[in-house]
Amino acid sequence: MKKISLILLLAAPLLLACTPENDHPWNPEWGGGDGGETPEVPDPVEPQAKPRYVWIDAAANFDDYGNSRENIRKDCKRIAETGFTDIVVDVRPTTGDVLFKSSVAPALKRIDRWQGSTYSWAERTETFDYLQAFIEEGHAAGLKVHAGMNTLVGGYLCPYGLGTEGMVYSDEEKRSWCTVQNRPEGLQNCLDVTDDYGARFLNPSNQKVQEFVLTLIGELASYKDLDGIVLDRCRYDDSGLMSDFSEDSRKAFEQFCGQSFPASGWPSSVFAPGTESLGSSVSSVQRKWLTFRVKTIHDLVEKATKKAHDINPDIQFAVYVGAWYSYYYTSGVNWASPKYNCKQEYSWAGNDYQAAGFADHLDYIFLGAYASASSIHGSGEWTMEGFCRLGAKRLSGAVPFAAGPDIGNGSGFENGGQGSLMPDIVQTCIGNADGMFIFDLCHIKMFDYWSSLKSAIDSYLKTVN
């Protein structure tokens, strides 16, 4: 989600420009002298087009691909013809079950998805290897294939009374793996939270959770023809600052900061019950807590990168994050370069927080530039251009990055009809990043953005060919 492979070379920004005129051997001032054998002039270096990724969410696209390899083949061909170079295939959705061969995670048998006007279950009846099918059909179409993996999740509480799914619900032993939230009513295992639908997260401080995640990454890296792995949701759960206050986290925090936090005063010694945002003043303990969380994720990413590269040195390892860095501390993630001096901009960041930036452990990173349809240009967060420019500043050259919008869920995108924006979106994202990605394939198909994206990408390619 990560060292350098062919895929990274394609993803890197253009570093070679035209050679300055006085470096040419036909210039009288050329330093090679004016006599003797004429030096060989290298062929000019052609600009490299930046990679263009499409994300393929498992649930949103399950009706098309879960039971049909033919649909996989057909759409991979169309994706390539549209001008995309890579696909990111979600093979571990938020239920935590998997669509690849695993010895530790259950195979996905059903998944909830939106259909018509409600959620319902989609059943998997076929037995072909979903990931392997995408690898083979994607490569046949000329695409590079990356496995997307929802990392620190293990189950899903479905809306509309649909029920639950995932290993944390089916395996009682996994209950202790789940996050514990500091809710207004007190500490609560996320499995007991029934008024908040969505993914159920695993505790990053639990060593069994880490071992499990690393095993999954090793299994993905063992797919010899897989081009890359992309970690998604490698963070604390959606309750933000309310997570995680388990005993595992308390003990790890004590070890991290070298002081004791008795259970009788936990977690009020860090945050009062129900705290969702920082106050105007951040205490030293709170600053240590924020640093502890990002260091925990940093160390997991570092281990994950090593695990993947130990098995396959050529695989591209990447992470997806939201580009809204100013708020991402609530998720316990510092995706920036450790060179980025975040403490100059944010009062909650100290020296140790800065050092926990994990960008330099990756081969590539995906920044979700999820601005509204009316906010393509600008200099700040919540514009696509601003997300890209600020992302480049925060990554400080540590790793190439792709940026892109959600073209189906964001404000102004949800009802389609935005094909005319695609040229500006493509040029803005790819012009201010090392690559571009579109979330999600289902939206391209639903709103028939194929031709508008092809025209947009063709226009971009003309500038580098």
Buried (B, 14 or more C-beta within 10 A) or exposed (E): BBBBBEBBEBBBEEEEEEEEEEEEEEEEEBEEEEEEEEEEEEEEEEEBBBBBBBBBBBBBBBBBBBBBBEBBBBBBBBBBEBBBBBBBBBBBBBBBBBBBBBEEBBEBEBBBBEEEEEBEBBEBEEEEBBBBBBBBBBBEBEBBBBBBBBBBBBBBBBEEEBEBBBBBBBEEEBBBBBBBBBBEEEBBBBBEBEEEEBBBBBBBBBEBBBEBBBBBBBBBBBBEEBBBBBBBBBBBBBBBBBBBBBBBBBEBBBEBBEEEBEEEEBBEBBBEBBBEEBEEEBEEBBBBBBBBBBBBBBBBBBBBBBBBBEBBEBBBBBBBBBBBBEEBBBBBBBBBBBBBBBBEEBEBBBEBBBEBBBBBBBBBBBBBBBBBBEBBEBEEBBBBBBBBBBBBEBBBEBBBBBBBBBBBEBEBBBEEEBBEBBBBBBBBBBEBBBBBBBBBBBBBBEBEBBEBBBBBBEBBEEEEE
